[in-house]
Amino acid sequence: MERRTRYRWWGYIKAVCRAYPAHKKELDALRQQAITPRYNAEPGAGGASRTTEAIALRTLPPTDQRELDAVEAAIRETRATPNGDGRIKLVTLVFFQQSHTLHGAADKCRVSYATARRWHADFVMSVARHFGLL
């Protein structure tokens, strides 16, 4: 029987993948421009004059941003692989929506469980590589 290498960070990277939708939503909320009228008649008074730049510079805490960037890079890399759309569908069901187990996602994507495990592992390894763990 083949012995597989165990990584101590495996569970952490899976948690990073599951946290991706929340990080994405939080970043989108940070970058939303507040539309409030100025109640002061004087030009330039009452607030930042470069609101668009200020909004563009808003980011998540450094670790959360690094996690988000690693998952987004893995998504781009996965889309470019053969069967990329199917792989992303599996990852979405298992990690982002958390609506399916790996068995259920394999059935939904019409692939074998062994293929689903391989795609799952490939994605986790890709995130780990982009995060700097490999």
PyMOL CGO cylinders between C-alpha atoms (Angstrom):
from pymol import cmd
from pymol.cgo import CYLINDER

trace = [
    CYLINDER, 0.00, 0.00, 0.00, 1.27, 3.44, -0.92, 0.3, 1, 1, 1, 1, 1, 1,
    CYLINDER, 1.27, 3.44, -0.92, 2.14, 5.66, 2.02, 0.3, 1, 1, 1, 1, 1, 1,
    CYLINDER, 2.14, 5.66, 2.02, 1.00, 9.25, 1.65, 0.3, 1, 1, 1, 1, 1, 1,
    CYLINDER, 1.00, 9.25, 1.65, 2.86, 12.21, 3.06, 0.3, 1, 1, 1, 1, 1, 1,
    CYLINDER, 2.86, 12.21, 3.06, 0.93, 14.03, 5.78, 0.3, 1, 1, 1, 1, 1, 1,
    CYLINDER, 0.93, 14.03, 5.78, 1.27, 17.77, 6.06, 0.3, 1, 1, 1, 1, 1, 1,
    CYLINDER, 1.27, 17.77, 6.06, 0.62, 19.54, 9.35, 0.3, 1, 1, 1, 1, 1, 1,
    CYLINDER, 0.62, 19.54, 9.35, -0.82, 22.51, 7.45, 0.3, 1, 1, 1, 1, 1, 1,
    CYLINDER, -0.82, 22.51, 7.45, -3.38, 20.47, 5.47, 0.3, 1, 1, 1, 1, 1, 1,
    CYLINDER, -3.38, 20.47, 5.47, -6.29, 21.27, 7.81, 0.3, 1, 1, 1, 1, 1, 1,
    CYLINDER, -6.29, 21.27, 7.81, -5.31, 24.94, 7.94, 0.3, 1, 1, 1, 1, 1, 1,
    CYLINDER, -5.31, 24.94, 7.94, -5.33, 25.27, 4.14, 0.3, 1, 1, 1, 1, 1, 1,
    CYLINDER, -5.33, 25.27, 4.14, -8.73, 23.54, 3.97, 0.3, 1, 1, 1, 1, 1, 1,
    CYLINDER, -8.73, 23.54, 3.97, -10.00, 26.11, 6.51, 0.3, 1, 1, 1, 1, 1, 1,
    CYLINDER, -10.00, 26.11, 6.51, -8.51, 28.89, 4.34, 0.3, 1, 1, 1, 1, 1, 1,
    CYLINDER, -8.51, 28.89, 4.34, -10.48, 27.53, 1.37, 0.3, 1, 1, 1, 1, 1, 1,
    CYLINDER, -10.48, 27.53, 1.37, -13.70, 27.41, 3.40, 0.3, 1, 1, 1, 1, 1, 1,
    CYLINDER, -13.70, 27.41, 3.40, -13.12, 31.00, 4.60, 0.3, 1, 1, 1, 1, 1, 1,
    CYLINDER, -13.12, 31.00, 4.60, -12.69, 32.36, 1.05, 0.3, 1, 1, 1, 1, 1, 1,
    CYLINDER, -12.69, 32.36, 1.05, -16.33, 33.43, 0.51, 0.3, 1, 1, 1, 1, 1, 1,
    CYLINDER, -16.33, 33.43, 0.51, -16.36, 35.31, 3.83, 0.3, 1, 1, 1, 1, 1, 1,
    CYLINDER, -16.36, 35.31, 3.83, -13.05, 37.05, 3.04, 0.3, 1, 1, 1, 1, 1, 1,
    CYLINDER, -13.05, 37.05, 3.04, -14.30, 37.97, -0.43, 0.3, 1, 1, 1, 1, 1, 1,
    CYLINDER, -14.30, 37.97, -0.43, -17.55, 39.37, 0.99, 0.3, 1, 1, 1, 1, 1, 1,
    CYLINDER, -17.55, 39.37, 0.99, -15.66, 41.34, 3.66, 0.3, 1, 1, 1, 1, 1, 1,
    CYLINDER, -15.66, 41.34, 3.66, -13.29, 42.84, 1.08, 0.3, 1, 1, 1, 1, 1, 1,
    CYLINDER, -13.29, 42.84, 1.08, -16.19, 43.79, -1.19, 0.3, 1, 1, 1, 1, 1, 1,
    CYLINDER, -16.19, 43.79, -1.19, -17.91, 45.48, 1.77, 0.3, 1, 1, 1, 1, 1, 1,
    CYLINDER, -17.91, 45.48, 1.77, -14.73, 47.41, 2.60, 0.3, 1, 1, 1, 1, 1, 1,
    CYLINDER, -14.73, 47.41, 2.60, -14.51, 48.67, -0.96, 0.3, 1, 1, 1, 1, 1, 1,
    CYLINDER, -14.51, 48.67, -0.96, -18.13, 49.78, -1.20, 0.3, 1, 1, 1, 1, 1, 1,
    CYLINDER, -18.13, 49.78, -1.20, -18.33, 53.51, -1.56, 0.3, 1, 1, 1, 1, 1, 1,
    CYLINDER, -18.33, 53.51, -1.56, -20.56, 55.19, 0.97, 0.3, 1, 1, 1, 1, 1, 1,
    CYLINDER, -20.56, 55.19, 0.97, -22.86, 57.60, -0.79, 0.3, 1, 1, 1, 1, 1, 1,
    CYLINDER, -22.86, 57.60, -0.79, -23.76, 60.33, 1.62, 0.3, 1, 1, 1, 1, 1, 1,
    CYLINDER, -23.76, 60.33, 1.62, -24.48, 63.93, 0.72, 0.3, 1, 1, 1, 1, 1, 1,
    CYLINDER, -24.48, 63.93, 0.72, -22.44, 66.77, 2.09, 0.3, 1, 1, 1, 1, 1, 1,
    CYLINDER, -22.44, 66.77, 2.09, -24.47, 69.03, 4.28, 0.3, 1, 1, 1, 1, 1, 1,
    CYLINDER, -24.47, 69.03, 4.28, -21.91, 71.79, 4.35, 0.3, 1, 1, 1, 1, 1, 1,
    CYLINDER, -21.91, 71.79, 4.35, -22.09, 74.51, 1.70, 0.3, 1, 1, 1, 1, 1, 1,
    CYLINDER, -22.09, 74.51, 1.70, -18.34, 75.17, 1.74, 0.3, 1, 1, 1, 1, 1, 1,
    CYLINDER, -18.34, 75.17, 1.74, -16.40, 73.36, -0.98, 0.3, 1, 1, 1, 1, 1, 1,
    CYLINDER, -16.40, 73.36, -0.98, -14.01, 70.70, 0.26, 0.3, 1, 1, 1, 1, 1, 1,
    CYLINDER, -14.01, 70.70, 0.26, -15.21, 70.86, 3.84, 0.3, 1, 1, 1, 1, 1, 1,
    CYLINDER, -15.21, 70.86, 3.84, -16.38, 67.90, 5.80, 0.3, 1, 1, 1, 1, 1, 1,
    CYLINDER, -16.38, 67.90, 5.80, -14.45, 64.87, 4.66, 0.3, 1, 1, 1, 1, 1, 1,
    CYLINDER, -14.45, 64.87, 4.66, -11.79, 63.21, 2.59, 0.3, 1, 1, 1, 1, 1, 1,
    CYLINDER, -11.79, 63.21, 2.59, -11.41, 64.75, -0.83, 0.3, 1, 1, 1, 1, 1, 1,
    CYLINDER, -11.41, 64.75, -0.83, -9.98, 61.60, -2.42, 0.3, 1, 1, 1, 1, 1, 1,
    CYLINDER, -9.98, 61.60, -2.42, -12.63, 59.06, -1.48, 0.3, 1, 1, 1, 1, 1, 1,
    CYLINDER, -12.63, 59.06, -1.48, -12.16, 56.88, -4.56, 0.3, 1, 1, 1, 1, 1, 1,
    CYLINDER, -12.16, 56.88, -4.56, -8.47, 56.41, -3.79, 0.3, 1, 1, 1, 1, 1, 1,
    CYLINDER, -8.47, 56.41, -3.79, -9.22, 55.81, -0.12, 0.3, 1, 1, 1, 1, 1, 1,
    CYLINDER, -9.22, 55.81, -0.12, -11.73, 53.08, -1.03, 0.3, 1, 1, 1, 1, 1, 1,
    CYLINDER, -11.73, 53.08, -1.03, -9.33, 51.42, -3.46, 0.3, 1, 1, 1, 1, 1, 1,
    CYLINDER, -9.33, 51.42, -3.46, -6.67, 51.24, -0.75, 0.3, 1, 1, 1, 1, 1, 1,
    CYLINDER, -6.67, 51.24, -0.75, -8.88, 49.50, 1.82, 0.3, 1, 1, 1, 1, 1, 1,
    CYLINDER, -8.88, 49.50, 1.82, -7.77, 45.93, 2.43, 0.3, 1, 1, 1, 1, 1, 1,
    CYLINDER, -7.77, 45.93, 2.43, -8.28, 43.06, 4.79, 0.3, 1, 1, 1, 1, 1, 1,
    CYLINDER, -8.28, 43.06, 4.79, -5.88, 42.33, 7.65, 0.3, 1, 1, 1, 1, 1, 1,
    CYLINDER, -5.88, 42.33, 7.65, -2.58, 41.05, 6.18, 0.3, 1, 1, 1, 1, 1, 1,
    CYLINDER, -2.58, 41.05, 6.18, -3.11, 37.35, 6.94, 0.3, 1, 1, 1, 1, 1, 1,
    CYLINDER, -3.11, 37.35, 6.94, -6.69, 37.37, 5.63, 0.3, 1, 1, 1, 1, 1, 1,
    CYLINDER, -6.69, 37.37, 5.63, -5.55, 39.19, 2.49, 0.3, 1, 1, 1, 1, 1, 1,
    CYLINDER, -5.55, 39.19, 2.49, -2.76, 36.66, 1.96, 0.3, 1, 1, 1, 1, 1, 1,
    CYLINDER, -2.76, 36.66, 1.96, -5.25, 33.80, 2.33, 0.3, 1, 1, 1, 1, 1, 1,
    CYLINDER, -5.25, 33.80, 2.33, -7.66, 35.44, -0.14, 0.3, 1, 1, 1, 1, 1, 1,
    CYLINDER, -7.66, 35.44, -0.14, -4.87, 36.03, -2.66, 0.3, 1, 1, 1, 1, 1, 1,
    CYLINDER, -4.87, 36.03, -2.66, -3.68, 32.41, -2.39, 0.3, 1, 1, 1, 1, 1, 1,
    CYLINDER, -3.68, 32.41, -2.39, -7.16, 31.00, -3.04, 0.3, 1, 1, 1, 1, 1, 1,
    CYLINDER, -7.16, 31.00, -3.04, -7.78, 33.39, -5.95, 0.3, 1, 1, 1, 1, 1, 1,
    CYLINDER, -7.78, 33.39, -5.95, -4.44, 32.41, -7.51, 0.3, 1, 1, 1, 1, 1, 1,
    CYLINDER, -4.44, 32.41, -7.51, -5.32, 28.72, -7.08, 0.3, 1, 1, 1, 1, 1, 1,
    CYLINDER, -5.32, 28.72, -7.08, -8.71, 29.32, -8.72, 0.3, 1, 1, 1, 1, 1, 1,
    CYLINDER, -8.71, 29.32, -8.72, -7.05, 30.97, -11.73, 0.3, 1, 1, 1, 1, 1, 1,
    CYLINDER, -7.05, 30.97, -11.73, -4.52, 28.13, -11.96, 0.3, 1, 1, 1, 1, 1, 1,
    CYLINDER, -4.52, 28.13, -11.96, -7.24, 25.48, -11.66, 0.3, 1, 1, 1, 1, 1, 1,
    CYLINDER, -7.24, 25.48, -11.66, -9.40, 27.06, -14.36, 0.3, 1, 1, 1, 1, 1, 1,
    CYLINDER, -9.40, 27.06, -14.36, -6.46, 26.78, -16.77, 0.3, 1, 1, 1, 1, 1, 1,
    CYLINDER, -6.46, 26.78, -16.77, -6.09, 23.01, -16.24, 0.3, 1, 1, 1, 1, 1, 1,
    CYLINDER, -6.09, 23.01, -16.24, -7.86, 20.30, -18.23, 0.3, 1, 1, 1, 1, 1, 1,
    CYLINDER, -7.86, 20.30, -18.23, -11.38, 19.88, -16.83, 0.3, 1, 1, 1, 1, 1, 1,
    CYLINDER, -11.38, 19.88, -16.83, -10.93, 23.22, -15.07, 0.3, 1, 1, 1, 1, 1, 1,
    CYLINDER, -10.93, 23.22, -15.07, -14.65, 24.01, -14.97, 0.3, 1, 1, 1, 1, 1, 1,
    CYLINDER, -14.65, 24.01, -14.97, -15.45, 20.65, -13.39, 0.3, 1, 1, 1, 1, 1, 1,
    CYLINDER, -15.45, 20.65, -13.39, -12.67, 21.08, -10.87, 0.3, 1, 1, 1, 1, 1, 1,
    CYLINDER, -12.67, 21.08, -10.87, -13.94, 24.53, -9.89, 0.3, 1, 1, 1, 1, 1, 1,
    CYLINDER, -13.94, 24.53, -9.89, -17.48, 23.17, -9.57, 0.3, 1, 1, 1, 1, 1, 1,
    CYLINDER, -17.48, 23.17, -9.57, -16.21, 20.47, -7.19, 0.3, 1, 1, 1, 1, 1, 1,
    CYLINDER, -16.21, 20.47, -7.19, -14.21, 22.98, -5.14, 0.3, 1, 1, 1, 1, 1, 1,
    CYLINDER, -14.21, 22.98, -5.14, -17.21, 25.30, -4.99, 0.3, 1, 1, 1, 1, 1, 1,
    CYLINDER, -17.21, 25.30, -4.99, -19.52, 22.58, -3.72, 0.3, 1, 1, 1, 1, 1, 1,
    CYLINDER, -19.52, 22.58, -3.72, -17.06, 21.25, -1.13, 0.3, 1, 1, 1, 1, 1, 1,
    CYLINDER, -17.06, 21.25, -1.13, -15.31, 24.40, 0.11, 0.3, 1, 1, 1, 1, 1, 1,
    CYLINDER, -15.31, 24.40, 0.11, -17.16, 27.57, -0.86, 0.3, 1, 1, 1, 1, 1, 1,
    CYLINDER, -17.16, 27.57, -0.86, -20.81, 26.53, -0.55, 0.3, 1, 1, 1, 1, 1, 1,
    CYLINDER, -20.81, 26.53, -0.55, -20.03, 23.68, 1.86, 0.3, 1, 1, 1, 1, 1, 1,
    CYLINDER, -20.03, 23.68, 1.86, -23.15, 21.97, 0.57, 0.3, 1, 1, 1, 1, 1, 1,
    CYLINDER, -23.15, 21.97, 0.57, -21.63, 18.62, -0.40, 0.3, 1, 1, 1, 1, 1, 1,
    CYLINDER, -21.63, 18.62, -0.40, -19.19, 16.07, 0.94, 0.3, 1, 1, 1, 1, 1, 1,
    CYLINDER, -19.19, 16.07, 0.94, -16.46, 14.92, -1.41, 0.3, 1, 1, 1, 1, 1, 1,
    CYLINDER, -16.46, 14.92, -1.41, -18.58, 11.85, -2.27, 0.3, 1, 1, 1, 1, 1, 1,
    CYLINDER, -18.58, 11.85, -2.27, -21.64, 13.99, -3.00, 0.3, 1, 1, 1, 1, 1, 1,
    CYLINDER, -21.64, 13.99, -3.00, -19.64, 16.49, -5.05, 0.3, 1, 1, 1, 1, 1, 1,
    CYLINDER, -19.64, 16.49, -5.05, -18.13, 13.64, -7.07, 0.3, 1, 1, 1, 1, 1, 1,
    CYLINDER, -18.13, 13.64, -7.07, -21.64, 12.40, -7.89, 0.3, 1, 1, 1, 1, 1, 1,
    CYLINDER, -21.64, 12.40, -7.89, -22.83, 15.91, -8.76, 0.3, 1, 1, 1, 1, 1, 1,
    CYLINDER, -22.83, 15.91, -8.76, -19.82, 16.52, -11.02, 0.3, 1, 1, 1, 1, 1, 1,
    CYLINDER, -19.82, 16.52, -11.02, -20.18, 13.04, -12.54, 0.3, 1, 1, 1, 1, 1, 1,
    CYLINDER, -20.18, 13.04, -12.54, -16.64, 11.91, -11.74, 0.3, 1, 1, 1, 1, 1, 1,
    CYLINDER, -16.64, 11.91, -11.74, -15.33, 8.99, -9.71, 0.3, 1, 1, 1, 1, 1, 1,
    CYLINDER, -15.33, 8.99, -9.71, -14.52, 9.44, -6.06, 0.3, 1, 1, 1, 1, 1, 1,
    CYLINDER, -14.52, 9.44, -6.06, -10.83, 8.85, -6.86, 0.3, 1, 1, 1, 1, 1, 1,
    CYLINDER, -10.83, 8.85, -6.86, -10.89, 11.68, -9.41, 0.3, 1, 1, 1, 1, 1, 1,
    CYLINDER, -10.89, 11.68, -9.41, -12.68, 13.96, -6.94, 0.3, 1, 1, 1, 1, 1, 1,
    CYLINDER, -12.68, 13.96, -6.94, -10.04, 13.20, -4.29, 0.3, 1, 1, 1, 1, 1, 1,
    CYLINDER, -10.04, 13.20, -4.29, -7.27, 13.99, -6.76, 0.3, 1, 1, 1, 1, 1, 1,
    CYLINDER, -7.27, 13.99, -6.76, -8.89, 17.28, -7.84, 0.3, 1, 1, 1, 1, 1, 1,
    CYLINDER, -8.89, 17.28, -7.84, -9.50, 18.18, -4.19, 0.3, 1, 1, 1, 1, 1, 1,
    CYLINDER, -9.50, 18.18, -4.19, -5.87, 17.45, -3.27, 0.3, 1, 1, 1, 1, 1, 1,
    CYLINDER, -5.87, 17.45, -3.27, -4.57, 19.34, -6.32, 0.3, 1, 1, 1, 1, 1, 1,
    CYLINDER, -4.57, 19.34, -6.32, -6.54, 22.43, -5.30, 0.3, 1, 1, 1, 1, 1, 1,
    CYLINDER, -6.54, 22.43, -5.30, -5.39, 22.28, -1.66, 0.3, 1, 1, 1, 1, 1, 1,
    CYLINDER, -5.39, 22.28, -1.66, -1.78, 21.88, -2.80, 0.3, 1, 1, 1, 1, 1, 1,
    CYLINDER, -1.78, 21.88, -2.80, -2.17, 24.81, -5.19, 0.3, 1, 1, 1, 1, 1, 1,
    CYLINDER, -2.17, 24.81, -5.19, -3.47, 27.05, -2.40, 0.3, 1, 1, 1, 1, 1, 1,
    CYLINDER, -3.47, 27.05, -2.40, -0.61, 25.92, -0.16, 0.3, 1, 1, 1, 1, 1, 1,
    CYLINDER, -0.61, 25.92, -0.16, 1.93, 26.67, -2.89, 0.3, 1, 1, 1, 1, 1, 1,
    CYLINDER, 1.93, 26.67, -2.89, 0.50, 30.16, -3.48, 0.3, 1, 1, 1, 1, 1, 1,
    CYLINDER, 0.50, 30.16, -3.48, 0.36, 30.76, 0.28, 0.3, 1, 1, 1, 1, 1, 1,
    CYLINDER, 0.36, 30.76, 0.28, 4.07, 29.91, 0.49, 0.3, 1, 1, 1, 1, 1, 1,
    CYLINDER, 4.07, 29.91, 0.49, 3.93, 26.60, 2.35, 0.3, 1, 1, 1, 1, 1, 1,
    CYLINDER, 3.93, 26.60, 2.35, 5.51, 24.56, -0.46, 0.3, 1, 1, 1, 1, 1, 1,
]
cmd.load_cgo(trace, "trace")
